[in-house]
Amino acid sequence: MKLLVYFILFVILLLAFGYIVYLNRSPVELVLTPDFEGIYYRIPPTPLGLLVAGSFLSGFALGYIFGWLSGLFKR
């Protein structure tokens, strides 16, 4: 039963991220560095919704990993 609830929450999360990407599908090009001898380092045009969802998931994963590691070193 617990696995079914987790699966349903996972599907809802995927649908929410898909909706965010659908609503914000205009491509955005981020410049990563300032001008360096006439060269700019940038990421390829990516939908804004994908960047938002990716940054949310990567922030969640980093927070989870740091929390797990801090729990390991408390002992």
C-alpha positions in Angstrom: 0.0 0.0 0.0 2.9 2.4 0.8 4.5 1.7 -2.5 1.2 2.5 -4.3 1.0 5.9 -2.5 4.7 6.6 -3.5 4.0 5.7 -7.1 0.9 8.0 -7.2 2.9 10.9 -5.7 5.7 10.2 -8.3 3.2 10.3 -11.2 1.7 13.6 -9.8 5.1 15.1 -9.5 6.0 14.1 -13.1 2.7 15.6 -14.3 3.4 18.8 -12.5 6.9 19.1 -13.9 5.5 18.3 -17.4 2.9 21.1 -17.0 5.5 23.6 -15.9 7.7 22.7 -18.9 4.7 23.0 -21.2 3.7 26.4 -19.9 7.3 27.8 -20.1 8.5 26.2 -23.3 10.2 29.3 -24.8 13.9 28.7 -25.1 16.3 30.6 -22.8 20.1 30.9 -23.4 22.1 31.5 -20.2 25.5 33.2 -20.4 27.8 31.5 -17.9 30.8 33.8 -18.1 31.5 37.4 -19.0 33.3 38.3 -22.2 36.7 36.6 -22.3 38.7 37.7 -25.3 35.5 38.0 -27.3 34.2 34.5 -26.3 31.1 33.9 -24.2 30.5 30.5 -22.6 26.8 29.7 -22.6 24.4 26.8 -22.5 22.4 25.9 -25.6 18.9 27.3 -25.8 16.8 25.3 -23.3 13.1 25.6 -22.3 12.7 27.7 -19.2 10.4 25.2 -17.6 13.1 22.5 -18.0 15.6 24.7 -16.3 13.2 25.4 -13.4 12.3 21.8 -12.9 16.0 20.7 -13.2 17.2 23.3 -10.7 14.4 22.2 -8.3 15.3 18.5 -8.6 19.1 19.2 -8.3 18.6 21.4 -5.2 16.4 18.7 -3.6 19.0 16.0 -4.4 21.9 18.1 -3.0 19.9 18.9 0.2 19.1 15.2 0.6 22.7 14.2 0.1 24.0 16.8 2.5 21.4 15.9 5.1 22.3 12.2 4.8 26.0 13.0 5.1 25.5 15.2 8.2 23.5 12.4 9.8 26.4 10.0 9.1 28.9 12.3 10.8 26.9 13.0 13.9 27.6 9.6 15.4 
